[in-house]
Amino acid sequence: MGVWGGNPALQYGAKDCYYTAGTLGALVADQVGTQYILSAAHVLAFAPEYPFFGSGSNEPIIQPSLGHINNISYCSQITPALISQYQVASLTTVVPLVYGGTVNSADAAIAKVIPGMVSSSISYIPQFSGVPLTVVKKGMLVQMTGAATGNTPGRVISKMLMVDATNGCKYITTTGEKNAKSCGFERVAIGNSFEFAGKNQDGDSGALVLTQGPCPQPVGVFVSGDPAARRGYAESISTTLQALKSAGGYSSLSVVPGGGGCTPTTAEVEDANGDVSLEDPTVPDPDVAEALVARADMLSNDSNLTVLTYDGYVDGVGIDLSFPTASLDVIFDSASDLDVYGSWFPTSYEGVPVEETVINVIDTSGDSTDFGSLPN
């Protein structure tokens, strides 16, 4: 895992052929032990002329992607025999993205593994736990192995339980020049995400994000990033697995540990001075614990928040893990919404500071973003 892969189905376009190219993030197993490759839906399930292939489509998933097979330069070279040679899984369950104002639970898909074709180990992270972790500490250090970037350690999460968005590719047009820039771009938002500082590139989508330390634990799936700003955005691994369970009717779905697994007890945490120590990652910082309680109460009891969320002016409430003190972050849908309704919220809630921001939208319309094309 942590390598190039994707769906070659875009080759069936009328004039040129297309393929998805992203990161095969991890293996997961269901209640009977059947294993699947986990990645982003826009890596495994994006379809030509339609937003996504559906669950049960059995579309082939190959490794590496078509663009990374030696000597493949033209569409005519792509044959069913070639795809069969590189196929490692079949698309099984998809949580498709809903574009526009809807906040999605996840951008995720899994593909049933062909036995013996893949390993649960992740490049540069040979051993790790499969026990999912929710981030409850400021300064938590994370890592991921993306197909494009490689292993990027030493990254500090700064926000959690937030809503982030990408100006993402919705479909590929069927007329005119067919390339990645001819996508129908539209905003897509994902809830229960977190932000971290770290190097990333197009093609890293789908990578599993883990803690650093003696026994890394999965915390999320990388779905988008801003390479210039060195900011990455990942969806919570727990939320992702739950969304896939619901979509596929599984009673259980868990990350398969790498290298035989390990027992997580500590993870690396960086303090405000830049000093790193090993701490129990399941014990929240006191101010984070207070923010978690205040957030739950605010979501349940604040009538202004209920109204503005229902009307689409507020997308959610996150927790800012910046030093020195964790705070609540009311995420508005636009700057104009913040200007009009920002005064509806107090500066603190149950003693926890309240800040207000506009949803961060990453514009990917100027790059290839996990897609490639070949001439006829």
SULFEN-V133012 format. One record per backbone hydrogen bond with DSSP energy under -1.0 kcal/mol. CO is the residue of the C=O (numbers start at 1). NH is the residue of the N-H. Records with the same first field share a line. If there is no record, write none. Layout:
BEGIN
CO=NH + NH
END
This chain:
BEGIN
1=123
3=24
5=22
6=62
7=20
8=11
9=12
10=13
17=374
19=372
22=5
24=2
26=38
27=256
28=36
29=254
30=33
34=30
35=113
36=28
37=111
38=25 + 26
39=109
40=43 + 44
41=45
45=53
54=57
59=91
61=88 + 89
62=6
65=68
66=69
69=72
74=77
75=78
79=83
80=84
81=85
82=86
83=87
86=63
88=114
89=61
90=112
91=58
92=56
93=110
104=191
108=95
109=39
110=92 + 93
111=37
112=90
114=117
122=125
125=122
128=258
136=285
139=270
140=157
141=212
142=155
143=210
144=152
146=150
150=146
155=142
156=197
158=321
159=195
160=319
162=193
164=190
165=362
166=168 + 188
167=364
168=186
171=184
179=182
180=183
183=185
184=170
186=168
187=100
188=166
189=104
190=164
192=236
193=162
194=234
195=158 + 159
196=232
201=204
204=207
205=23
207=222
209=219 + 220
210=143
212=268
216=129
217=211
218=133
219=237
220=209
221=235
222=206
224=233
226=230 + 231
230=198
231=226
232=196
233=223 + 224
234=194
235=221
236=240
237=241
238=242
239=243
240=244
241=245
242=246
243=247
244=248
245=249 + 250
254=29
258=128 + 261
267=279
268=141
269=277
271=274
275=271
277=269
279=267
280=283
285=289
286=290
287=291
288=292
289=293
290=294
291=295
292=296
293=297
294=298
295=299
296=300
297=301
298=302
302=306
303=307
304=308
305=309
306=310
307=311
308=313 + 314
313=333
316=331
318=329
319=160
320=327
327=320
328=355
329=318
330=357
331=315 + 316
332=359
334=338
335=339
336=340
337=341
338=342
341=344
342=345
347=354
349=352
352=349
353=328
355=330
357=332
360=165
362=167
364=367
370=21
372=19
374=17
375=75
END
